[in-house]
Amino acid sequence: MTTDARSSRPLAPQQSGTGRPVPELDSAHVERWRAHRGELVDLLAQVREQLGGVAAFRVGPRPTVLVTEPEAVQHVLARYPDRYVKRSHRARLLVGDGVLAATGEAWKRQRRLLQSQFTGPGMRRYEQRITDAARTTAERWAGHARTGEAFDVGEEMRRFGLDTIWRALTGHPLDDATAHELASIAAVVAALPTLPADTVDARDAVAADLVRIDAIARHAVAAARSAAPGPDGPGLLHVLVDAATKRPEYTDQLLRDELVTLLVAGHETTATTLTWLYLLLDRHPAAREEALAAGGAGSPQRREAIQALVSETLRLYPSAWILPRHATEDDTLAGYAVEAGTDLLVCPFLTHRDAELWPDPEQFDPRRFTVPGARPTRPGAYLPFGIGPRACLGQQFALRESTVLLEHLLPVHTPSFRSVPTGAAYSITVRPDGPTPATLSAAGTGGGER
């Protein structure tokens, strides 16, 4: 990819003395983007299209480096995570010092405690809870089909995600009253892109929602301390409460922050992925038919085909669409000099839409994940949950719950959308920018399967 000298200029030579200067987008392009009040992703797409997979732009006094080229992505996130660190998180006012936003030694301690809960034996603990949440959703959809009433697919996916993570955390199914209060989480997440820059003003803008979230967290922690485990046994919250008896850093505030972090990360990304998937299947019904034709209910072939639907949805709408990092020392990145103190944005959303990596990248094609050789194998080319030590803890949990739910729903009902969103909203996740009202009809292939 060539650089047009009229539209870009290099950064000043770096103090490290190695590597070429990083090319920078000309300020005229940035000003036009500001004038049109475009999304950040629009500016980032311009940067990549004109200057390539490691390039810079300037919206403040210092340049920010965009990273989308796979080798550079791998360098920043996986090979040298101590050189490129996470300084904060845009959702900190919601998740506080939970593992999503924590940094340094505190993050390492919190990560170690939670890591074992989402791999191997830890995941097996959640299998029945995931299945029960999927069955509850399937029963609710059967009710929608009987009555013919309209419902919002996105809200249904959010309810499923919340039910699943609530069972994992507490050992109890999600009741209606708790679900109503936890809707405040979605409200804060949706508000994040438009909140004031000042921390106090931002908190004031969502104060009522934060009060409701805090009340739910206090009640859940108190119940985990005093009540017997739920019908499915102790939950992840019991692990945290037990840690608080041995580790002084697990204060009531940190327990609250960790609980809210797990609720946010444990349902928002899954709900968004499943909503996008149903919208994509509405436009590409043959993909659903192909998945259901791949073996019978419960077969490995059927599961692999459904997993491919999820994987391709995550390619187009990755759970972690942008990953900010900060350079702690001078470095050479893909042949370019990066100075200590530089901010970087790794953007899986754009990496996944690079035509040099993914032919016809805007097309929804799950066969990329079932046909040998149909997807790039380069490390850093596919990272819907991030990669490296800060990759999403719950990615196996999210993939498992998505697959189990679709195994229950896809063979039975097909949503008929009354209207569909016209675009996307970019916050913690990439969400559809509007409601998704639908009614249910019997599925055309495999109808009635369980």
VEXZA-984485 format. One record per residue (C-alpha): residue in three letters; chain; x, y, z. Coordinates in Angstrom, 3 decimals. Each point is the difference from the previous one (the first is absolute). Example, Ala and Ser with C-alpha at 12.3 -4.5 7.8 and 13.67 -1.06 7.14 Angstrom:
residues 2
 zator rokol        x        y        z
   ala     A   12.300   -4.500    7.800
   ser     A    1.370    3.440   -0.660
END
This chain:
residues 450
 zator rokol        x        y        z
   met     A    0.000    0.000    0.000
   thr     A    1.545    3.321   -1.063
   thr     A   -0.029    3.292    1.872
   asp     A   -1.245    3.151   -1.736
   ala     A    2.403    2.750    1.042
   arg     A   -2.718    2.625   -0.492
   ser     A   -2.253   -1.562    2.653
   ser     A    2.489   -1.082    2.642
   arg     A    3.117    1.022    1.808
   pro     A    2.386   -1.965    2.206
   leu     A    0.217    0.366    3.723
   ala     A    3.063    1.779    1.327
   pro     A    3.037   -2.309    0.248
   gln     A   -0.187   -2.128    3.134
   gln     A    2.538    0.185    2.809
   ser     A    0.679   -3.730   -0.214
   gly     A    1.937    0.589   -3.216
   thr     A   -1.252   -3.211   -1.654
   gly     A   -2.725   -0.584   -2.532
   arg     A   -1.671    2.238   -2.529
   pro     A   -2.304    2.838    1.054
   val     A   -3.641   -1.080    0.216
   pro     A   -2.031    1.613   -2.819
   glu     A   -2.680    2.386    1.259
   leu     A   -3.326    0.956   -1.567
   asp     A   -0.105    3.572   -1.198
   ser     A   -1.901    2.326    2.334
   ala     A   -2.391    1.024   -2.792
   his     A   -1.534   -3.475    0.064
   val     A   -0.450    0.202    3.761
   glu     A   -1.674    3.403   -0.270
   arg     A   -2.430   -1.275   -2.633
   trp     A   -0.813   -2.939    2.280
   arg     A   -0.629    2.410    2.892
   ala     A   -2.239    2.171   -2.164
   his     A   -2.155   -2.976   -0.941
   arg     A   -0.076   -1.239    3.629
   gly     A    0.917   -3.464   -1.148
   glu     A    0.499   -3.057    2.155
   leu     A    3.557   -0.718    1.139
   val     A   -0.048   -3.158   -2.089
   asp     A   -0.523    2.143   -3.136
   leu     A    3.199    1.914    0.707
   leu     A    1.886   -3.199    0.790
   ala     A   -1.171   -1.544   -3.270
   gln     A    1.387    3.019   -1.871
   val     A    3.335   -0.345    1.776
   arg     A    0.318   -3.667   -0.888
   glu     A   -1.211    0.404   -3.582
   gln     A    2.458    2.784   -0.785
   leu     A    3.027   -0.940    2.066
   gly     A   -0.146   -3.711    0.822
   gly     A   -0.025   -2.189    3.096
   val     A    2.257    2.141    2.210
   ala     A   -0.777    3.687   -0.362
   ala     A   -0.731    3.087    2.067
   phe     A   -2.566    2.762    0.291
   arg     A   -0.293    3.013    2.249
   val     A   -3.184    1.174    1.745
   gly     A    1.885    1.624    2.879
   pro     A    3.500    1.353    0.558
   arg     A    1.638   -3.419   -0.367
   pro     A   -0.398   -2.601   -2.741
   thr     A   -1.765   -3.317    0.600
   val     A    1.208   -3.095   -1.845
   leu     A   -2.580   -2.320   -1.570
   val     A    1.017   -3.678   -0.161
   thr     A   -1.876   -2.434   -2.265
   glu     A    2.734   -1.995   -1.755
   pro     A    0.053   -3.542    1.520
   glu     A    3.728   -0.182    0.756
   ala     A   -0.149    3.390    1.713
   val     A   -3.157   -1.009    1.893
   gln     A    1.797   -3.112    1.254
   his     A    3.028    2.095    0.978
   val     A   -2.041    2.449    2.081
   leu     A   -2.491   -2.312    1.671
   ala     A    1.723   -3.359    0.295
   arg     A    3.781    0.282   -0.301
   tyr     A    0.720    3.178    1.946
   pro     A   -3.011    0.772    2.207
   asp     A    2.294    1.607    2.593
   arg     A    1.131    2.569   -2.575
   tyr     A   -3.566    0.760   -1.054
   val     A   -2.212    0.237    3.038
   lys     A   -3.621    0.688    0.730
   arg     A   -0.234    3.203    2.034
   ser     A   -3.721    0.199    0.693
   his     A   -3.369   -0.963   -1.459
   arg     A   -2.781    2.135   -1.393
   ala     A   -2.492   -1.909    2.169
   arg     A    1.855    0.671    3.269
   leu     A   -2.849    2.063    1.458
   leu     A   -2.128   -3.165   -0.292
   val     A    2.471   -2.820    0.763
   gly     A    2.341    1.878    2.349
   asp     A    3.137   -2.005    0.756
   gly     A   -1.351   -3.313   -1.289
   val     A    2.284   -2.201   -2.072
   leu     A   -1.130    1.652   -3.248
   ala     A    1.409    3.383    1.038
   ala     A    2.677   -0.978    2.532
   thr     A    3.674    0.453   -0.873
   gly     A    3.410   -1.037    1.283
   glu     A    0.411   -2.428    2.890
   ala     A   -3.626    0.383    1.086
   trp     A   -1.144   -1.229   -3.401
   lys     A    2.381   -2.974    0.126
   arg     A   -1.361   -1.098    3.408
   gln     A   -3.618    0.352   -1.086
   arg     A    0.636   -1.764   -3.296
   arg     A    1.673   -2.970    1.708
   leu     A   -2.941   -0.471    2.345
   leu     A   -2.559   -0.029   -2.814
   gln     A    1.998   -1.827   -2.681
   ser     A   -0.633   -3.518    1.308
   gln     A   -3.742    0.628    0.111
   phe     A   -0.264    0.293   -3.781
   thr     A    2.158   -2.897   -1.214
   gly     A   -0.114   -3.784    0.335
   pro     A   -1.783   -1.170    3.170
   gly     A   -1.204    3.546    0.633
   met     A   -1.944    0.046   -3.260
   arg     A   -1.552   -3.406    0.676
   arg     A   -1.528    1.490    3.125
   tyr     A   -2.079    2.304   -2.187
   glu     A   -1.244   -2.481   -2.619
   gln     A   -3.324   -0.743    1.691
   arg     A   -0.589    3.651    0.853
   ile     A    0.521    1.000   -3.632
   thr     A   -2.350   -2.743   -1.183
   asp     A   -2.686    0.988    2.507
   ala     A    0.181    3.652   -1.072
   ala     A   -0.282   -1.055   -3.665
   arg     A   -3.045   -2.155    0.775
   thr     A   -1.632    2.885    1.858
   thr     A    0.497    2.230   -3.039
   ala     A   -1.313   -2.722   -2.332
   glu     A   -3.146   -0.272    2.129
   arg     A   -0.463    3.755   -0.137
   trp     A    0.349   -0.076   -3.805
   ala     A   -2.543   -2.801   -0.210
   gly     A   -2.396    2.295    1.869
   his     A    0.666    2.827   -2.458
   ala     A   -0.712   -2.388   -2.869
   arg     A   -3.299   -1.151    1.514
   thr     A   -1.304    3.514    0.552
   gly     A    1.500    1.575   -3.124
   glu     A    1.004    3.006    2.081
   ala     A    2.891    2.182   -1.077
   phe     A    3.138    0.090    2.130
   asp     A    3.453    1.545   -0.257
   val     A    2.686   -2.490   -0.985
   gly     A    2.753    2.113    1.537
   glu     A   -1.841    0.161    3.327
   glu     A   -0.537   -3.765   -0.094
   met     A    3.705   -0.576   -0.594
   arg     A    0.846    2.382    2.822
   arg     A   -2.360   -1.849    2.353
   phe     A    1.600   -3.326   -0.940
   gly     A    3.523    1.367    0.527
   leu     A   -0.939    1.454    3.373
   asp     A   -1.737   -3.191    1.096
   thr     A    3.026   -2.084   -0.944
   ile     A    2.591    2.141    1.774
   trp     A   -2.286    0.459    3.023
   arg     A   -0.282   -3.794    0.351
   ala     A    3.780   -0.259   -0.343
   leu     A    0.551    2.681    2.648
   thr     A   -2.650   -0.920    2.562
   gly     A   -1.256   -3.518   -0.740
   his     A   -3.532    1.388   -0.436
   pro     A   -2.066    0.721   -3.121
   leu     A   -0.682    3.645   -0.757
   asp     A   -3.363    1.189    1.339
   asp     A   -2.069    2.765   -1.587
   ala     A    0.647    2.570    2.738
   thr     A    3.773   -0.418   -0.215
   ala     A   -0.137    0.080   -3.795
   his     A   -1.906    3.287    0.166
   glu     A    2.617    1.587    2.260
   leu     A    2.925   -1.340   -2.029
   ala     A   -1.382    1.743   -3.089
   ser     A    1.868    2.974    1.449
   ile     A    3.243   -1.629   -1.131
   ala     A   -1.096    0.111   -3.637
   ala     A   -1.131    3.595    0.483
   val     A    3.423    1.097    1.262
   val     A    1.840   -1.944   -2.723
   ala     A   -2.164    1.631   -2.679
   ala     A    0.624    3.456    1.509
   leu     A    3.793   -0.294    0.208
   pro     A    0.829    1.517   -3.432
   thr     A   -2.033    3.147    0.735
   leu     A    0.952    0.616    3.640
   pro     A    1.887    3.206    0.917
   ala     A    3.788   -0.225    0.038
   asp     A    0.128    1.173    3.609
   thr     A   -0.183   -3.012    2.328
   val     A   -2.264    1.672    2.552
   asp     A   -2.423    1.257   -2.650
   ala     A   -0.034   -3.409   -1.688
   arg     A   -0.802   -1.753    3.269
   asp     A   -2.738    2.506    0.762
   ala     A   -1.603   -0.655   -3.392
   val     A   -0.536   -3.696    0.808
   ala     A   -0.215    0.297    3.792
   ala     A   -3.449   -1.586    0.319
   asp     A    1.048   -3.048   -2.021
   leu     A    3.210   -0.394    2.020
   val     A   -1.999    0.100    3.248
   arg     A   -2.189   -2.872   -1.209
   ile     A    3.027   -2.012   -1.144
   asp     A    1.755    0.537    3.346
   ala     A   -3.099   -1.145    1.895
   ile     A   -0.207   -3.231   -2.001
   ala     A    3.719   -0.617    0.546
   arg     A   -0.247    0.542    3.767
   his     A   -2.948   -2.361    0.249
   ala     A    1.731   -2.701   -2.073
   val     A    3.212    0.197    2.037
   ala     A   -1.938   -0.139    3.274
   ala     A   -1.948   -3.019   -1.221
   ala     A    3.204   -1.787   -1.044
   arg     A    1.417    0.583    3.481
   ser     A   -3.021   -1.073    2.005
   ala     A   -2.197   -2.298   -2.071
   ala     A    0.426   -3.589   -1.101
   pro     A    1.166   -0.532   -3.602
   gly     A   -2.629    0.016   -2.707
   pro     A   -1.562   -3.104   -1.563
   asp     A    2.995   -0.402   -2.317
   gly     A    2.540    0.336    2.807
   pro     A    2.278    2.923    0.841
   gly     A    0.622    2.600   -2.660
   leu     A    2.931    2.120   -1.063
   leu     A   -1.052    2.677    2.464
   his     A    0.653   -2.482    2.811
   val     A    3.588   -0.315   -1.254
   leu     A    0.408    3.760    0.297
   val     A   -1.623    0.152    3.445
   asp     A    2.248   -2.811    1.178
   ala     A    3.037    1.892   -1.343
   ala     A   -1.041    2.990    2.098
   thr     A    0.479   -2.062    3.175
   lys     A    3.656   -0.595   -0.895
   arg     A    1.043    3.017   -2.069
   pro     A   -0.433    3.478    1.452
   glu     A   -0.046    1.625   -3.456
   tyr     A   -3.421   -1.599   -0.624
   thr     A   -1.946    2.724    1.758
   asp     A   -3.758    0.402   -0.358
   gln     A    0.692    2.576   -2.713
   leu     A    2.215   -2.360   -1.985
   leu     A   -2.574   -2.785    0.365
   arg     A   -2.578    2.400   -1.427
   asp     A    2.312    1.008   -2.852
   glu     A    0.897   -3.585   -0.880
   leu     A   -3.641   -1.091    0.094
   val     A   -1.104    2.863   -2.262
   thr     A    2.938   -0.649   -2.342
   leu     A   -1.026   -3.636   -0.380
   leu     A   -3.625    0.986   -0.565
   val     A    0.980    2.519   -2.684
   ala     A    2.552   -2.198   -1.755
   gly     A   -2.071   -3.129    0.538
   his     A   -3.162    1.133   -1.746
   glu     A    0.519    3.112   -2.118
   thr     A    2.373   -1.581   -2.521
   thr     A   -2.031   -3.216   -0.309
   ala     A   -3.278    1.860   -0.397
   thr     A    1.483    2.258   -2.674
   thr     A    1.539   -2.891   -1.941
   leu     A   -3.235   -1.996   -0.009
   thr     A   -2.047    3.030   -1.056
   trp     A    2.330    0.690   -2.925
   leu     A   -0.113   -3.698   -0.911
   tyr     A   -3.787   -0.002   -0.286
   leu     A    0.100    3.189   -2.070
   leu     A    2.585   -1.581   -2.301
   leu     A   -2.027   -3.195   -0.350
   asp     A   -3.015    2.111   -0.931
   arg     A    2.011    1.257   -2.995
   his     A    1.692   -3.354   -0.674
   pro     A   -2.540   -2.759    0.766
   ala     A    1.998   -2.578   -1.962
   ala     A    2.728    0.155    2.667
   arg     A   -2.461   -1.216    2.616
   glu     A   -1.213   -2.798   -2.266
   glu     A    3.572   -1.129   -0.659
   ala     A    0.754   -0.112    3.722
   leu     A   -3.078   -2.090    0.781
   ala     A    0.726   -2.354   -2.904
   ala     A    3.407   -0.823    1.497
   gly     A   -0.955   -3.050    2.051
   gly     A   -2.836   -0.666    2.401
   ala     A   -0.856    1.718    3.248
   gly     A    2.853   -0.290    2.499
   ser     A    2.492   -1.345   -2.556
   pro     A    3.583    1.304   -0.157
   gln     A   -0.627    1.081   -3.593
   arg     A   -3.021    2.103    0.996
   arg     A    1.912    1.564    2.871
   glu     A    2.966    0.856   -2.218
   ala     A   -2.302    1.617   -2.564
   ile     A   -1.751    2.084    2.659
   gln     A    3.349    1.011    1.466
   ala     A    0.966    1.200   -3.490
   leu     A   -3.063    2.273   -0.041
   val     A    1.155    1.508    3.282
   ser     A    3.621    0.303   -1.119
   glu     A   -0.916    1.807   -3.210
   thr     A   -2.296    2.362    1.901
   leu     A    2.890    0.755    2.358
   arg     A    2.226    0.701   -2.998
   leu     A   -2.363    2.716   -1.183
   tyr     A   -0.897    1.264    3.476
   pro     A    2.787   -1.007    2.420
   ser     A   -0.718    0.137    3.721
   ala     A    3.072    2.182    0.475
   trp     A   -0.216    2.303   -3.018
   ile     A    2.763    2.348    1.186
   leu     A    2.823   -0.527    2.514
   pro     A    1.856    3.093    1.290
   arg     A    3.609   -0.389    1.109
   his     A    2.789    2.313    1.199
   ala     A    3.698   -0.403   -0.834
   thr     A    2.150   -0.064    3.140
   glu     A    3.329    0.018   -1.852
   asp     A    1.473    0.738   -3.405
   asp     A   -0.560   -2.866   -2.416
   thr     A    0.097   -0.990   -3.640
   leu     A   -3.385   -1.219   -1.239
   ala     A   -0.168   -1.614   -3.447
   gly     A    3.060    2.041   -0.972
   tyr     A   -1.380    3.284    1.372
   ala     A    1.359    1.939    2.954
   val     A   -2.463    0.386    2.881
   glu     A    0.983    2.353    2.803
   ala     A   -0.714   -0.614    3.681
   gly     A   -3.180    1.817    0.975
   thr     A   -1.775   -0.679   -3.312
   asp     A   -3.633   -1.077    0.084
   leu     A   -0.988   -2.829   -2.322
   leu     A   -3.336   -1.405   -1.152
   val     A   -0.088   -3.644   -1.066
   cys     A   -3.190   -0.421   -2.048
   pro     A   -1.223   -3.585   -0.562
   phe     A   -3.075    1.413   -1.772
   leu     A    2.210    1.275   -2.836
   thr     A    2.423   -2.929    0.028
   his     A   -2.981   -2.308   -0.552
   arg     A   -1.114    2.112   -2.975
   asp     A    3.370    0.107   -1.770
   ala     A   -0.498   -1.345   -3.526
   glu     A    3.615   -1.168   -0.146
   leu     A   -0.737   -2.354    2.902
   trp     A   -3.686   -0.748   -0.488
   pro     A   -1.197   -0.131   -3.640
   asp     A   -3.333    1.789   -0.465
   pro     A    0.217    1.134    3.627
   glu     A   -3.440    1.641    0.246
   gln     A   -1.733   -3.233   -1.003
   phe     A   -1.448   -2.246    2.723
   asp     A    1.455   -3.424   -0.818
   pro     A    0.218   -2.573    2.843
   arg     A    1.792   -2.421   -2.320
   arg     A    3.171    1.949    0.734
   phe     A    0.032   -1.987    3.252
   thr     A   -0.929   -3.438   -1.360
   val     A    1.838   -0.250   -3.330
   pro     A    3.748   -0.728    0.393
   gly     A    2.141    2.926   -1.143
   ala     A   -2.921    2.434   -0.210
   arg     A    1.225    2.254    2.809
   pro     A    3.400    1.556    0.699
   thr     A    2.213   -1.890    2.415
   arg     A    2.345    2.885    0.786
   pro     A    0.067    0.794    3.727
   gly     A   -1.744    3.299    0.589
   ala     A   -2.365   -0.327   -2.974
   tyr     A   -2.997   -1.150    2.059
   leu     A   -0.431    1.281    3.537
   pro     A   -3.660    0.579    0.908
   phe     A    0.800   -0.291    3.721
   gly     A    3.495    1.473   -0.168
   ile     A    3.200   -2.040    0.294
   gly     A    2.855   -0.195    2.460
   pro     A   -0.168    0.178    3.790
   arg     A   -2.877    2.496   -0.023
   ala     A   -2.204   -2.015   -2.342
   cys     A   -3.565   -0.355    1.267
   leu     A   -0.160   -2.418    2.930
   gly     A   -3.455   -1.217   -0.906
   gln     A    0.398   -0.693   -3.698
   gln     A   -0.551   -3.759    0.386
   phe     A   -3.023    0.690    2.187
   ala     A   -1.423    2.422   -2.595
   leu     A    0.543   -2.388   -2.913
   arg     A   -1.518   -2.896    1.910
   glu     A   -3.122    1.863    1.077
   ser     A   -0.547    1.406   -3.489
   thr     A    0.284   -3.437   -1.590
   val     A   -2.280   -1.691    2.541
   leu     A   -2.711    2.643   -0.406
   leu     A    0.099   -0.252   -3.785
   glu     A   -0.221   -3.790    0.192
   his     A   -3.292    0.519    1.847
   leu     A   -1.434    2.832   -2.106
   leu     A    1.184   -0.290   -3.602
   pro     A   -1.778   -3.280   -0.867
   val     A   -3.324    1.151    1.408
   his     A   -0.765    3.637   -0.811
   thr     A    1.017    2.704   -2.456
   pro     A   -0.490    3.653    1.024
   ser     A   -1.773    2.187   -2.534
   phe     A    1.239    3.535    0.600
   arg     A   -2.504    2.830   -0.221
   ser     A    2.862    2.459   -0.383
   val     A    3.764   -0.194    0.245
   pro     A    2.645    2.478    1.170
   thr     A    1.652    2.018   -2.743
   gly     A    3.465    0.155    1.562
   ala     A    2.204   -0.696    2.983
   ala     A    0.781    1.794    3.249
   tyr     A    3.593   -0.204    1.211
   ser     A    0.409   -0.241    3.781
   ile     A    1.518   -2.817    2.075
   thr     A   -1.371   -2.229   -2.750
   val     A   -1.255    0.678   -3.513
   arg     A   -3.776   -0.073    0.463
   pro     A   -2.885    0.316   -2.462
   asp     A   -1.063    3.644    0.173
   gly     A   -3.706   -0.643    0.477
   pro     A   -2.659   -2.436    1.166
   thr     A   -0.510   -3.431   -1.576
   pro     A   -3.756   -0.752    0.184
   ala     A   -1.024   -3.377   -1.373
   thr     A   -2.623   -2.733    0.047
   leu     A    0.695   -3.714   -0.186
   ser     A   -0.867   -2.493   -2.679
   ala     A    0.716   -3.699   -0.181
   ala     A    3.446   -0.710   -1.404
   gly     A    0.091   -1.275   -3.544
   thr     A    2.743   -2.573    0.546
   gly     A   -0.033   -2.440    2.866
   gly     A   -3.110    1.574    1.482
   gly     A   -0.990   -1.509    3.296
   glu     A    3.442   -1.492    0.796
   arg     A    1.099    0.092    3.614
END
